[in-house]
Amino acid sequence: MAFQAGGQRPAPRPAPATPEAQAYLQDYTTLLDAVPFPSLVVDHRWDVVLANGAFRTLFRGTGPHPTAMPGDNFLRFVLFHPDASAVLGEHESSWCLPMLAHFAAALERHGHDAGLQAVRREIAQDPIMEAAYRQGLPHWIRAVGAEAVEHDGAVRPLHHPDPRWGDTECRVVVESPRALEELGYTRLTLVLREPRRTPHRPARPRRSAAHLRVVPAPE
């Protein structure tokens, strides 16, 4: 489920207001870079505030995109980048639909946020994605249960570019230390698990149009 988004690149993120907050984030960056697993810090729009080297390695093969690079906004990457399924296994059911659910919740809390409203407009531009958001998403949540929506603790498949990992899984660990929470930030770490040994498969094609197979298509 991805399409060529026609929106504008997200605006640059403002720096923390106080020197103390800036110093904390500098030290937190050092901590993040010492973590061997992909880890990132995002705000309520899923704009990426910090990301470590392991995160950049995971997405090193991602092609260019004007609005949906993984190091800029992770929500946009999951929903709109045609290369997302090359890294995020079971892309639609394990990543897109939970992310759409979190986006809907964020939109309820921050309804006037310009960045979230821009994502909403881009969803509305595509009839299939709009149908998935308005009709398919509630159907899917009822079918699989609310726990499938949660990121923290979820085990989700990945296709890691490093052959030492290959087709594997990660457990998503979500943390909000007090200092990050006061800044409106959340940290996610993708704790890699032992690789799944499967036969070699050909490279996955880029997706150039929205498509959602796990919920009913509009008639």
Backbone as JSON Lines, residues from 0, in Angstrom:
{"i":0,"aa":"M","n":[0.85,-1.17,0.0],"ca":[0.0,0.0,0.0],"c":[0.9,1.23,0.0]}
{"i":1,"aa":"A","n":[1.17,1.73,-1.15],"ca":[1.99,2.93,-1.26],"c":[1.61,3.64,-2.53]}
{"i":2,"aa":"F","n":[1.77,4.95,-2.54],"ca":[1.51,5.68,-3.76],"c":[2.43,6.88,-3.8]}
{"i":3,"aa":"Q","n":[2.53,7.48,-4.98],"ca":[3.4,8.62,-5.16],"c":[2.73,9.85,-4.55]}
{"i":4,"aa":"A","n":[3.12,10.18,-3.35],"ca":[2.5,11.31,-2.67],"c":[2.83,12.6,-3.38]}
{"i":5,"aa":"G","n":[1.85,13.47,-3.45],"ca":[2.05,14.73,-4.14],"c":[2.2,15.9,-3.22]}
{"i":6,"aa":"G","n":[2.42,15.67,-1.96],"ca":[2.51,16.75,-1.0],"c":[3.87,17.42,-0.98]}
{"i":7,"aa":"Q","n":[4.01,18.35,-0.05],"ca":[5.26,19.08,0.1],"c":[6.12,18.42,1.17]}
{"i":8,"aa":"R","n":[7.43,18.63,1.05],"ca":[8.34,18.12,2.06],"c":[8.01,18.74,3.4]}
{"i":9,"aa":"P","n":[8.01,17.94,4.48],"ca":[7.7,18.5,5.8],"c":[8.62,19.66,6.14]}
{"i":10,"aa":"A","n":[8.07,20.64,6.86],"ca":[8.85,21.81,7.26],"c":[9.95,21.41,8.23]}
{"i":11,"aa":"P","n":[11.07,22.14,8.23],"ca":[12.15,21.83,9.18],"c":[11.63,21.87,10.62]}
{"i":12,"aa":"R","n":[12.11,20.96,11.46],"ca":[11.66,20.9,12.84],"c":[12.38,21.95,13.67]}
{"i":13,"aa":"P","n":[11.64,22.68,14.51],"ca":[12.31,23.68,15.35],"c":[13.19,23.02,16.4]}
{"i":14,"aa":"A","n":[14.26,23.71,16.77],"ca":[15.15,23.21,17.81],"c":[14.46,23.32,19.16]}
{"i":15,"aa":"P","n":[14.83,22.46,20.13],"ca":[14.26,22.59,21.48],"c":[14.45,23.99,22.03]}
{"i":16,"aa":"A","n":[13.51,24.41,22.85],"ca":[13.46,25.81,23.26],"c":[14.57,26.21,24.21]}
{"i":17,"aa":"T","n":[15.07,25.29,25.02],"ca":[16.03,25.66,26.06],"c":[17.38,25.0,25.8]}
{"i":18,"aa":"P","n":[18.46,25.64,26.28],"ca":[19.79,25.0,26.18],"c":[19.84,23.65,26.89]}
{"i":19,"aa":"E","n":[19.12,23.54,27.99],"ca":[19.12,22.26,28.72],"c":[18.52,21.15,27.86]}
{"i":20,"aa":"A","n":[17.43,21.45,27.16],"ca":[16.81,20.44,26.3],"c":[17.73,20.1,25.14]}
{"i":21,"aa":"Q","n":[18.41,21.08,24.57],"ca":[19.34,20.82,23.48],"c":[20.49,19.94,23.95]}
{"i":22,"aa":"A","n":[21.01,20.23,25.15],"ca":[22.11,19.42,25.69],"c":[21.65,17.99,25.96]}
{"i":23,"aa":"Y","n":[20.42,17.84,26.44],"ca":[19.89,16.5,26.69],"c":[19.81,15.7,25.4]}
{"i":24,"aa":"L","n":[19.32,16.34,24.34],"ca":[19.19,15.63,23.07],"c":[20.55,15.3,22.47]}
{"i":25,"aa":"Q","n":[21.55,16.15,22.7],"ca":[22.9,15.83,22.23],"c":[23.42,14.58,22.92]}
{"i":26,"aa":"D","n":[23.22,14.51,24.24],"ca":[23.66,13.32,24.96],"c":[22.81,12.1,24.6]}
{"i":27,"aa":"Y","n":[21.52,12.33,24.34],"ca":[20.66,11.21,23.97],"c":[21.07,10.66,22.6]}
{"i":28,"aa":"T","n":[21.56,11.53,21.73],"ca":[22.07,11.08,20.44],"c":[23.25,10.14,20.63]}
{"i":29,"aa":"T","n":[24.14,10.48,21.57],"ca":[25.27,9.6,21.86],"c":[24.79,8.24,22.36]}
{"i":30,"aa":"L","n":[23.78,8.26,23.24],"ca":[23.21,7.01,23.73],"c":[22.61,6.2,22.59]}
{"i":31,"aa":"L","n":[21.87,6.88,21.72],"ca":[21.19,6.19,20.62],"c":[22.2,5.52,19.69]}
{"i":32,"aa":"D","n":[23.31,6.2,19.43],"ca":[24.31,5.65,18.52],"c":[25.03,4.44,19.11]}
{"i":33,"aa":"A","n":[24.97,4.29,20.43],"ca":[25.6,3.12,21.07],"c":[24.7,1.9,21.03]}
{"i":34,"aa":"V","n":[23.45,2.05,20.62],"ca":[22.5,0.94,20.57],"c":[22.7,0.18,19.26]}
{"i":35,"aa":"P","n":[22.84,-1.15,19.3],"ca":[23.12,-1.9,18.07],"c":[21.9,-2.11,17.18]}
{"i":36,"aa":"F","n":[20.7,-1.81,17.69],"ca":[19.49,-2.04,16.92],"c":[18.95,-0.73,16.37]}
{"i":37,"aa":"P","n":[18.22,-0.78,15.26],"ca":[17.64,0.46,14.71],"c":[16.76,1.16,15.74]}
{"i":38,"aa":"S","n":[17.02,2.44,15.94],"ca":[16.29,3.2,16.96],"c":[16.1,4.62,16.47]}
{"i":39,"aa":"L","n":[14.93,5.18,16.75],"ca":[14.63,6.54,16.32],"c":[13.75,7.22,17.35]}
{"i":40,"aa":"V","n":[13.79,8.55,17.33],"ca":[12.96,9.38,18.19],"c":[12.07,10.21,17.28]}
{"i":41,"aa":"V","n":[10.75,10.19,17.55],"ca":[9.8,10.89,16.7],"c":[8.93,11.82,17.55]}
{"i":42,"aa":"D","n":[8.31,12.8,16.87],"ca":[7.33,13.64,17.54],"c":[5.93,13.15,17.21]}
{"i":43,"aa":"H","n":[4.9,13.91,17.55],"ca":[3.54,13.44,17.37],"c":[3.14,13.31,15.9]}
{"i":44,"aa":"R","n":[3.9,13.95,15.0],"ca":[3.66,13.82,13.56],"c":[4.44,12.66,12.96]}
{"i":45,"aa":"W","n":[5.27,11.99,13.75],"ca":[6.22,10.98,13.31],"c":[7.36,11.6,12.52]}
{"i":46,"aa":"D","n":[7.57,12.91,12.65],"ca":[8.81,13.5,12.15],"c":[9.96,12.9,12.94]}
{"i":47,"aa":"V","n":[11.03,12.51,12.26],"ca":[12.17,11.88,12.93],"c":[13.07,12.96,13.5]}
{"i":48,"aa":"V","n":[13.19,12.97,14.81],"ca":[14.02,13.94,15.51],"c":[15.46,13.43,15.6]}
{"i":49,"aa":"L","n":[15.62,12.15,15.95],"ca":[16.92,11.51,16.05],"c":[16.82,10.11,15.46]}
{"i":50,"aa":"A","n":[17.91,9.62,14.89],"ca":[17.98,8.23,14.43],"c":[19.43,7.79,14.5]}
{"i":51,"aa":"N","n":[19.65,6.52,14.82],"ca":[21.02,6.04,14.98],"c":[21.54,5.39,13.7]}
{"i":52,"aa":"G","n":[22.8,4.98,13.74],"ca":[23.42,4.38,12.56],"c":[22.76,3.1,12.13]}
{"i":53,"aa":"A","n":[22.29,2.29,13.09],"ca":[21.63,1.03,12.74],"c":[20.33,1.29,11.99]}
{"i":54,"aa":"F","n":[19.64,2.36,12.33],"ca":[18.42,2.73,11.6],"c":[18.77,3.13,10.17]}
{"i":55,"aa":"R","n":[19.81,3.93,10.01],"ca":[20.21,4.35,8.66],"c":[20.66,3.15,7.84]}
{"i":56,"aa":"T","n":[21.34,2.19,8.46],"ca":[21.77,0.98,7.75],"c":[20.57,0.18,7.27]}
{"i":57,"aa":"L","n":[19.56,0.05,8.11],"ca":[18.37,-0.72,7.74],"c":[17.72,-0.18,6.47]}
{"i":58,"aa":"F","n":[17.72,1.14,6.31],"ca":[17.03,1.77,5.18],"c":[18.0,2.33,4.14]}
{"i":59,"aa":"R","n":[19.22,1.8,4.12],"ca":[20.23,2.37,3.22],"c":[19.89,2.17,1.75]}
{"i":60,"aa":"G","n":[19.1,1.16,1.41],"ca":[18.75,0.91,0.03],"c":[17.52,1.65,-0.45]}
{"i":61,"aa":"T","n":[16.94,2.47,0.41],"ca":[15.72,3.19,0.04],"c":[16.01,4.24,-1.0]}
{"i":62,"aa":"G","n":[15.23,4.23,-2.06],"ca":[15.4,5.22,-3.12],"c":[14.9,6.59,-2.71]}
{"i":63,"aa":"P","n":[15.23,7.6,-3.49],"ca":[14.81,8.97,-3.15],"c":[13.3,9.15,-3.28]}
{"i":64,"aa":"H","n":[12.76,10.03,-2.48],"ca":[11.34,10.37,-2.53],"c":[11.2,11.79,-1.99]}
{"i":65,"aa":"P","n":[10.36,12.62,-2.6],"ca":[10.31,14.03,-2.18],"c":[9.73,14.26,-0.8]}
{"i":66,"aa":"T","n":[8.88,13.36,-0.3],"ca":[8.19,13.64,0.96],"c":[8.2,12.5,1.96]}
{"i":67,"aa":"A","n":[8.76,11.33,1.61],"ca":[8.54,10.14,2.44],"c":[9.81,9.37,2.74]}
{"i":68,"aa":"M","n":[10.9,10.07,2.98],"ca":[12.13,9.37,3.33],"c":[12.07,8.91,4.79]}
{"i":69,"aa":"P","n":[12.59,7.71,5.1],"ca":[12.46,7.17,6.46],"c":[13.13,8.04,7.52]}
{"i":70,"aa":"G","n":[14.18,8.76,7.17],"ca":[14.85,9.61,8.14],"c":[14.21,10.96,8.32]}
{"i":71,"aa":"D","n":[13.16,11.26,7.53],"ca":[12.44,12.53,7.67],"c":[11.13,12.34,8.45]}
{"i":72,"aa":"N","n":[10.29,11.44,7.96],"ca":[9.01,11.21,8.62],"c":[8.65,9.73,8.44]}
{"i":73,"aa":"F","n":[8.63,8.99,9.54],"ca":[8.45,7.54,9.42],"c":[7.02,7.18,9.03]}
{"i":74,"aa":"L","n":[6.04,7.95,9.44],"ca":[4.66,7.72,9.02],"c":[4.54,7.82,7.51]}
{"i":75,"aa":"R","n":[5.06,8.89,6.96],"ca":[4.99,9.06,5.51],"c":[5.73,7.95,4.78]}
{"i":76,"aa":"F","n":[6.87,7.52,5.32],"ca":[7.6,6.44,4.68],"c":[6.76,5.17,4.62]}
{"i":77,"aa":"V","n":[6.17,4.79,5.74],"ca":[5.39,3.56,5.77],"c":[4.21,3.63,4.81]}
{"i":78,"aa":"L","n":[3.54,4.77,4.76],"ca":[2.33,4.87,3.95],"c":[2.6,5.15,2.48]}
{"i":79,"aa":"F","n":[3.6,5.95,2.18],"ca":[3.7,6.52,0.84],"c":[4.92,6.11,0.02]}
{"i":80,"aa":"H","n":[5.95,5.58,0.65],"ca":[7.16,5.3,-0.12],"c":[7.04,3.96,-0.85]}
{"i":81,"aa":"P","n":[7.29,3.92,-2.16],"ca":[7.17,2.66,-2.9],"c":[8.19,1.61,-2.51]}
{"i":82,"aa":"D","n":[9.26,1.98,-1.82],"ca":[10.26,1.0,-1.38],"c":[9.99,0.45,0.02]}
{"i":83,"aa":"A","n":[8.95,0.91,0.68],"ca":[8.73,0.52,2.08],"c":[8.6,-0.99,2.22]}
{"i":84,"aa":"S","n":[7.92,-1.63,1.29],"ca":[7.69,-3.08,1.41],"c":[8.97,-3.88,1.19]}
{"i":85,"aa":"A","n":[10.01,-3.27,0.64],"ca":[11.28,-3.96,0.46],"c":[12.01,-4.16,1.79]}
{"i":86,"aa":"V","n":[11.65,-3.36,2.8],"ca":[12.27,-3.46,4.12],"c":[11.27,-3.95,5.17]}
{"i":87,"aa":"L","n":[10.06,-3.46,5.1],"ca":[9.05,-3.77,6.11],"c":[8.24,-4.97,5.65]}
{"i":88,"aa":"G","n":[8.5,-6.14,6.23],"ca":[7.82,-7.36,5.83],"c":[6.34,-7.33,6.17]}
{"i":89,"aa":"E","n":[5.54,-8.08,5.37],"ca":[4.09,-8.05,5.53],"c":[3.63,-6.61,5.69]}
{"i":90,"aa":"H","n":[4.04,-5.82,4.73],"ca":[3.96,-4.36,4.8],"c":[2.57,-3.85,5.15]}
{"i":91,"aa":"E","n":[1.57,-4.39,4.5],"ca":[0.22,-3.86,4.69],"c":[-0.34,-4.19,6.07]}
{"i":92,"aa":"S","n":[-0.35,-5.48,6.42],"ca":[-1.0,-5.89,7.67],"c":[-0.15,-5.58,8.9]}
{"i":93,"aa":"S","n":[1.17,-5.68,8.79],"ca":[2.03,-5.52,9.97],"c":[2.5,-4.09,10.2]}
{"i":94,"aa":"W","n":[2.49,-3.27,9.17],"ca":[3.03,-1.92,9.31],"c":[2.02,-0.83,8.91]}
{"i":95,"aa":"C","n":[1.43,-0.96,7.7],"ca":[0.55,0.12,7.22],"c":[-0.7,0.29,8.08]}
{"i":96,"aa":"L","n":[-1.41,-0.79,8.31],"ca":[-2.67,-0.66,9.03],"c":[-2.47,-0.2,10.48]}
{"i":97,"aa":"P","n":[-1.5,-0.76,11.24],"ca":[-1.26,-0.19,12.57],"c":[-0.88,1.29,12.51]}
{"i":98,"aa":"M","n":[-0.08,1.67,11.51],"ca":[0.32,3.06,11.4],"c":[-0.87,3.96,11.06]}
{"i":99,"aa":"L","n":[-1.75,3.49,10.2],"ca":[-2.96,4.25,9.9],"c":[-3.81,4.44,11.16]}
{"i":100,"aa":"A","n":[-3.89,3.4,11.99],"ca":[-4.65,3.51,13.23],"c":[-4.03,4.54,14.16]}
{"i":101,"aa":"H","n":[-2.71,4.55,14.28],"ca":[-2.05,5.54,15.11],"c":[-2.21,6.94,14.53]}
{"i":102,"aa":"F","n":[-2.19,7.04,13.2],"ca":[-2.41,8.34,12.57],"c":[-3.8,8.86,12.89]}
{"i":103,"aa":"A","n":[-4.81,7.99,12.81],"ca":[-6.18,8.41,13.12],"c":[-6.28,8.92,14.55]}
{"i":104,"aa":"A","n":[-5.6,8.23,15.49],"ca":[-5.62,8.67,16.88],"c":[-4.91,10.01,17.05]}
{"i":105,"aa":"A","n":[-3.78,10.19,16.36],"ca":[-3.06,11.46,16.44],"c":[-3.89,12.59,15.87]}
{"i":106,"aa":"L","n":[-4.63,12.31,14.81],"ca":[-5.46,13.33,14.19],"c":[-6.59,13.76,15.13]}
{"i":107,"aa":"E","n":[-7.1,12.82,15.93],"ca":[-8.12,13.17,16.92],"c":[-7.55,14.08,18.0]}
{"i":108,"aa":"R","n":[-6.31,13.82,18.4],"ca":[-5.7,14.62,19.48],"c":[-5.18,15.95,18.98]}
{"i":109,"aa":"H","n":[-4.69,15.98,17.75],"ca":[-4.04,17.19,17.21],"c":[-4.7,17.55,15.88]}
{"i":110,"aa":"G","n":[-6.01,17.75,15.91],"ca":[-6.77,17.92,14.68],"c":[-6.37,19.11,13.84]}
{"i":111,"aa":"H","n":[-5.78,20.14,14.45],"ca":[-5.43,21.35,13.71],"c":[-3.97,21.37,13.29]}
{"i":112,"aa":"D","n":[-3.25,20.28,13.52],"ca":[-1.84,20.24,13.16],"c":[-1.69,20.21,11.64]}
{"i":113,"aa":"A","n":[-0.93,21.16,11.11],"ca":[-0.82,21.29,9.66],"c":[-0.16,20.07,9.02]}
{"i":114,"aa":"G","n":[0.85,19.49,9.69],"ca":[1.53,18.33,9.13],"c":[0.62,17.12,9.04]}
{"i":115,"aa":"L","n":[-0.16,16.88,10.09],"ca":[-1.1,15.75,10.06],"c":[-2.21,15.99,9.05]}
{"i":116,"aa":"Q","n":[-2.67,17.23,8.95],"ca":[-3.71,17.53,7.97],"c":[-3.2,17.32,6.54]}
{"i":117,"aa":"A","n":[-1.92,17.58,6.31],"ca":[-1.34,17.35,4.97],"c":[-1.34,15.86,4.64]}
{"i":118,"aa":"V","n":[-1.0,15.02,5.63],"ca":[-1.05,13.57,5.41],"c":[-2.48,13.14,5.12]}
{"i":119,"aa":"R","n":[-3.43,13.7,5.86],"ca":[-4.83,13.34,5.63],"c":[-5.28,13.7,4.22]}
{"i":120,"aa":"R","n":[-4.85,14.84,3.72],"ca":[-5.22,15.24,2.35],"c":[-4.61,14.29,1.33]}
{"i":121,"aa":"E","n":[-3.39,13.83,1.58],"ca":[-2.75,12.93,0.64],"c":[-3.43,11.56,0.63]}
{"i":122,"aa":"I","n":[-3.88,11.12,1.8],"ca":[-4.66,9.88,1.84],"c":[-5.94,10.04,1.02]}
{"i":123,"aa":"A","n":[-6.6,11.19,1.18],"ca":[-7.87,11.43,0.48],"c":[-7.7,11.52,-1.03]}
{"i":124,"aa":"Q","n":[-6.49,11.84,-1.5],"ca":[-6.26,11.96,-2.94],"c":[-6.33,10.62,-3.65]}
{"i":125,"aa":"D","n":[-6.16,9.54,-2.92],"ca":[-6.17,8.23,-3.55],"c":[-7.42,7.46,-3.1]}
{"i":126,"aa":"P","n":[-8.29,7.09,-4.04],"ca":[-9.57,6.46,-3.63],"c":[-9.38,5.16,-2.86]}
{"i":127,"aa":"I","n":[-8.39,4.34,-3.22],"ca":[-8.22,3.07,-2.53],"c":[-7.71,3.29,-1.11]}
{"i":128,"aa":"M","n":[-6.74,4.17,-0.95],"ca":[-6.25,4.43,0.39],"c":[-7.31,5.11,1.24]}
{"i":129,"aa":"E","n":[-8.1,5.99,0.64],"ca":[-9.17,6.64,1.38],"c":[-10.21,5.62,1.86]}
{"i":130,"aa":"A","n":[-10.56,4.68,1.0],"ca":[-11.5,3.64,1.39],"c":[-10.91,2.78,2.51]}
{"i":131,"aa":"A","n":[-9.61,2.49,2.41],"ca":[-8.96,1.71,3.46],"c":[-9.0,2.45,4.79]}
{"i":132,"aa":"Y","n":[-8.77,3.75,4.76],"ca":[-8.74,4.55,5.99],"c":[-10.13,4.67,6.61]}
{"i":133,"aa":"R","n":[-11.13,4.95,5.79],"ca":[-12.46,5.23,6.31],"c":[-13.27,3.97,6.6]}
{"i":134,"aa":"Q","n":[-13.12,2.93,5.78],"ca":[-13.96,1.74,5.92],"c":[-13.15,0.49,6.26]}
{"i":135,"aa":"G","n":[-12.04,0.29,5.58],"ca":[-11.26,-0.92,5.81],"c":[-10.6,-0.97,7.16]}
{"i":136,"aa":"L","n":[-10.09,0.16,7.64],"ca":[-9.38,0.17,8.92],"c":[-10.27,-0.24,10.09]}
{"i":137,"aa":"P","n":[-11.46,0.32,10.26],"ca":[-12.33,-0.16,11.36],"c":[-12.67,-1.64,11.24]}
{"i":138,"aa":"H","n":[-12.89,-2.11,10.0],"ca":[-13.18,-3.53,9.79],"c":[-11.99,-4.39,10.24]}
{"i":139,"aa":"W","n":[-10.79,-3.97,9.89],"ca":[-9.59,-4.72,10.23],"c":[-9.38,-4.76,11.74]}
{"i":140,"aa":"I","n":[-9.58,-3.63,12.42],"ca":[-9.39,-3.59,13.87],"c":[-10.39,-4.52,14.55]}
{"i":141,"aa":"R","n":[-11.63,-4.53,14.09],"ca":[-12.61,-5.44,14.68],"c":[-12.22,-6.89,14.44]}
{"i":142,"aa":"A","n":[-11.62,-7.18,13.28],"ca":[-11.29,-8.56,12.93],"c":[-10.09,-9.08,13.71]}
{"i":143,"aa":"V","n":[-9.06,-8.25,13.92],"ca":[-7.82,-8.74,14.52],"c":[-7.69,-8.38,15.99]}
{"i":144,"aa":"G","n":[-8.49,-7.43,16.46],"ca":[-8.4,-7.01,17.85],"c":[-7.52,-5.78,18.03]}
{"i":145,"aa":"A","n":[-7.82,-5.02,19.05],"ca":[-7.12,-3.75,19.27],"c":[-5.63,-3.94,19.53]}
{"i":146,"aa":"E","n":[-5.24,-5.12,20.07],"ca":[-3.82,-5.32,20.38],"c":[-2.95,-5.31,19.13]}
{"i":147,"aa":"A","n":[-3.52,-5.63,17.96],"ca":[-2.73,-5.64,16.72],"c":[-2.32,-4.24,16.31]}
{"i":148,"aa":"V","n":[-3.01,-3.24,16.84],"ca":[-2.71,-1.85,16.5],"c":[-1.48,-1.35,17.24]}
{"i":149,"aa":"E","n":[-1.23,-1.87,18.42],"ca":[-0.18,-1.33,19.27],"c":[1.2,-1.61,18.69]}
{"i":150,"aa":"H","n":[2.07,-0.6,18.78],"ca":[3.45,-0.77,18.36],"c":[4.28,-1.45,19.45]}
{"i":151,"aa":"D","n":[4.16,-0.98,20.69],"ca":[5.01,-1.48,21.76],"c":[4.77,-2.97,21.99]}
{"i":152,"aa":"G","n":[5.84,-3.74,21.89],"ca":[5.77,-5.18,22.11],"c":[5.44,-5.98,20.87]}
{"i":153,"aa":"A","n":[5.03,-5.33,19.79],"ca":[4.66,-6.06,18.57],"c":[5.9,-6.68,17.94]}
{"i":154,"aa":"V","n":[5.74,-7.9,17.41],"ca":[6.8,-8.57,16.66],"c":[6.42,-8.49,15.18]}
{"i":155,"aa":"R","n":[7.28,-7.85,14.41],"ca":[6.96,-7.59,13.01],"c":[8.12,-7.99,12.11]}
{"i":156,"aa":"P","n":[7.8,-8.48,10.9],"ca":[8.85,-8.96,10.0],"c":[9.61,-7.81,9.33]}
{"i":157,"aa":"L","n":[10.88,-8.07,9.06],"ca":[11.76,-7.13,8.37],"c":[12.57,-7.87,7.31]}
{"i":158,"aa":"H","n":[12.98,-7.14,6.28],"ca":[13.93,-7.64,5.29],"c":[15.16,-6.76,5.4]}
{"i":159,"aa":"H","n":[16.15,-7.24,6.15],"ca":[17.33,-6.43,6.44],"c":[18.32,-6.52,5.28]}
{"i":160,"aa":"P","n":[18.9,-5.39,4.85],"ca":[19.86,-5.44,3.74],"c":[21.16,-6.15,4.08]}
{"i":161,"aa":"D","n":[21.49,-6.26,5.36],"ca":[22.69,-6.99,5.77],"c":[22.39,-8.49,5.71]}
{"i":162,"aa":"P","n":[23.13,-9.25,4.9],"ca":[22.84,-10.68,4.77],"c":[22.97,-11.45,6.08]}
{"i":163,"aa":"R","n":[23.65,-10.91,7.05],"ca":[23.73,-11.58,8.35],"c":[22.36,-11.64,9.02]}
{"i":164,"aa":"W","n":[21.49,-10.72,8.66],"ca":[20.13,-10.71,9.2],"c":[19.13,-11.22,8.18]}
{"i":165,"aa":"G","n":[19.15,-10.65,6.98],"ca":[18.24,-11.09,5.93],"c":[16.78,-10.97,6.34]}
{"i":166,"aa":"D","n":[15.99,-12.02,6.05],"ca":[14.59,-12.04,6.45],"c":[14.52,-12.38,7.93]}
{"i":167,"aa":"T","n":[14.1,-11.43,8.72],"ca":[14.08,-11.62,10.16],"c":[12.84,-10.97,10.74]}
{"i":168,"aa":"E","n":[12.82,-10.82,12.04],"ca":[11.73,-10.15,12.74],"c":[12.33,-9.17,13.73]}
{"i":169,"aa":"C","n":[11.53,-8.22,14.13],"ca":[11.95,-7.3,15.19],"c":[10.81,-7.16,16.19]}
{"i":170,"aa":"R","n":[11.19,-6.94,17.43],"ca":[10.2,-6.55,18.43],"c":[10.28,-5.04,18.59]}
{"i":171,"aa":"V","n":[9.16,-4.39,18.43],"ca":[9.11,-2.94,18.56],"c":[8.99,-2.58,20.04]}
{"i":172,"aa":"V","n":[9.94,-1.8,20.54],"ca":[9.93,-1.35,21.93],"c":[9.77,0.17,21.91]}
{"i":173,"aa":"V","n":[8.7,0.65,22.53],"ca":[8.38,2.08,22.56],"c":[8.66,2.6,23.96]}
{"i":174,"aa":"E","n":[9.42,3.68,24.05],"ca":[9.78,4.27,25.34],"c":[9.61,5.78,25.28]}
{"i":175,"aa":"S","n":[9.22,6.36,26.41],"ca":[9.12,7.81,26.52],"c":[9.67,8.25,27.87]}
{"i":176,"aa":"P","n":[11.0,8.34,28.0],"ca":[11.54,8.88,29.25],"c":[10.95,10.26,29.53]}
{"i":177,"aa":"R","n":[10.95,10.64,30.79],"ca":[10.29,11.89,31.18],"c":[10.76,13.08,30.36]}
{"i":178,"aa":"A","n":[12.07,13.2,30.18],"ca":[12.6,14.36,29.45],"c":[12.14,14.36,28.0]}
{"i":179,"aa":"L","n":[12.09,13.18,27.37],"ca":[11.58,13.11,26.0],"c":[10.09,13.41,25.96]}
{"i":180,"aa":"E","n":[9.36,12.87,26.92],"ca":[7.91,13.08,26.95],"c":[7.58,14.55,27.09]}
{"i":181,"aa":"E","n":[8.34,15.27,27.89],"ca":[8.1,16.71,28.06],"c":[8.34,17.48,26.78]}
{"i":182,"aa":"L","n":[9.2,16.94,25.92],"ca":[9.43,17.56,24.62],"c":[8.43,17.1,23.56]}
{"i":183,"aa":"G","n":[7.56,16.16,23.93],"ca":[6.59,15.64,22.98],"c":[7.15,14.56,22.07]}
{"i":184,"aa":"Y","n":[8.22,13.89,22.52],"ca":[8.91,12.91,21.69],"c":[8.71,11.49,22.25]}
{"i":185,"aa":"T","n":[8.85,10.52,21.35],"ca":[8.78,9.11,21.7],"c":[9.91,8.38,20.99]}
{"i":186,"aa":"R","n":[10.47,7.4,21.67],"ca":[11.55,6.59,21.06],"c":[11.03,5.21,20.71]}
{"i":187,"aa":"L","n":[11.38,4.75,19.52],"ca":[11.07,3.39,19.09],"c":[12.38,2.68,18.75]}
{"i":188,"aa":"T","n":[12.51,1.46,19.23],"ca":[13.66,0.63,18.91],"c":[13.16,-0.67,18.3]}
{"i":189,"aa":"L","n":[13.77,-1.06,17.18],"ca":[13.43,-2.31,16.5],"c":[14.46,-3.36,16.91]}
{"i":190,"aa":"V","n":[14.12,-4.15,17.91],"ca":[15.06,-5.14,18.45],"c":[15.06,-6.34,17.52]}
{"i":191,"aa":"L","n":[16.15,-6.51,16.78],"ca":[16.23,-7.58,15.79],"c":[16.31,-8.94,16.47]}
{"i":192,"aa":"R","n":[15.63,-9.9,15.88],"ca":[15.63,-11.27,16.38],"c":[16.43,-12.15,15.43]}
{"i":193,"aa":"E","n":[16.65,-13.4,15.84],"ca":[17.42,-14.3,15.01],"c":[16.77,-14.44,13.63]}
{"i":194,"aa":"P","n":[17.56,-14.44,12.57],"ca":[16.99,-14.48,11.21],"c":[16.18,-15.74,10.97]}
{"i":195,"aa":"R","n":[15.15,-15.58,10.16],"ca":[14.38,-16.74,9.69],"c":[15.08,-17.28,8.45]}
{"i":196,"aa":"R","n":[15.43,-18.55,8.45],"ca":[16.14,-19.16,7.33],"c":[15.13,-19.59,6.27]}
{"i":197,"aa":"T","n":[15.07,-18.83,5.18],"ca":[14.14,-19.14,4.1],"c":[14.9,-19.17,2.79]}
{"i":198,"aa":"P","n":[14.38,-19.88,1.77],"ca":[15.05,-19.9,0.47],"c":[15.18,-18.51,-0.12]}
{"i":199,"aa":"H","n":[16.18,-18.34,-0.97],"ca":[16.39,-17.06,-1.62],"c":[15.19,-16.7,-2.47]}
{"i":200,"aa":"R","n":[14.8,-15.42,-2.4],"ca":[13.69,-14.95,-3.19],"c":[14.14,-13.78,-4.05]}
{"i":201,"aa":"P","n":[13.53,-13.59,-5.22],"ca":[13.9,-12.45,-6.05],"c":[13.54,-11.14,-5.37]}
{"i":202,"aa":"A","n":[14.19,-10.07,-5.78],"ca":[13.94,-8.76,-5.19],"c":[12.48,-8.37,-5.39]}
{"i":203,"aa":"R","n":[11.93,-7.69,-4.39],"ca":[10.54,-7.26,-4.49],"c":[10.44,-6.03,-5.38]}
{"i":204,"aa":"P","n":[9.44,-5.98,-6.25],"ca":[9.3,-4.8,-7.11],"c":[8.86,-3.58,-6.32]}
{"i":205,"aa":"R","n":[9.24,-2.42,-6.8],"ca":[8.74,-1.18,-6.21],"c":[7.24,-1.08,-6.45]}
{"i":206,"aa":"R","n":[6.57,-0.52,-5.47],"ca":[5.14,-0.32,-5.63],"c":[4.91,1.11,-6.11]}
{"i":207,"aa":"S","n":[4.12,1.24,-7.15],"ca":[3.92,2.56,-7.73],"c":[2.49,3.06,-7.55]}
{"i":208,"aa":"A","n":[1.6,2.24,-6.99],"ca":[0.22,2.66,-6.81],"c":[-0.3,2.1,-5.5]}
{"i":209,"aa":"A","n":[-1.27,2.81,-4.94],"ca":[-1.86,2.34,-3.69],"c":[-2.58,1.03,-3.92]}
{"i":210,"aa":"H","n":[-2.44,0.14,-2.95],"ca":[-3.16,-1.12,-3.03],"c":[-3.22,-1.7,-1.64]}
{"i":211,"aa":"L","n":[-4.37,-2.2,-1.28],"ca":[-4.56,-2.75,0.05],"c":[-5.32,-4.05,-0.11]}
{"i":212,"aa":"R","n":[-4.65,-5.16,0.16],"ca":[-5.26,-6.47,-0.09],"c":[-5.93,-7.06,1.15]}
{"i":213,"aa":"V","n":[-5.59,-6.56,2.34],"ca":[-6.06,-7.23,3.55],"c":[-7.39,-6.71,4.04]}
{"i":214,"aa":"V","n":[-7.95,-5.71,3.36],"ca":[-9.3,-5.24,3.69],"c":[-10.11,-5.22,2.42]}
{"i":215,"aa":"P","n":[-11.44,-5.28,2.51],"ca":[-12.25,-5.33,1.29],"c":[-12.05,-4.1,0.43]}
{"i":216,"aa":"A","n":[-11.96,-4.32,-0.88],"ca":[-11.84,-3.21,-1.83],"c":[-13.22,-2.62,-2.09]}
{"i":217,"aa":"P","n":[-13.31,-1.29,-2.35],"ca":[-14.6,-0.69,-2.65],"c":[-15.12,-1.22,-3.97]}
{"i":218,"aa":"E","n":[-16.42,-1.39,-4.03],"ca":[-17.04,-1.87,-5.28],"c":[-17.35,-0.7,-6.19]}
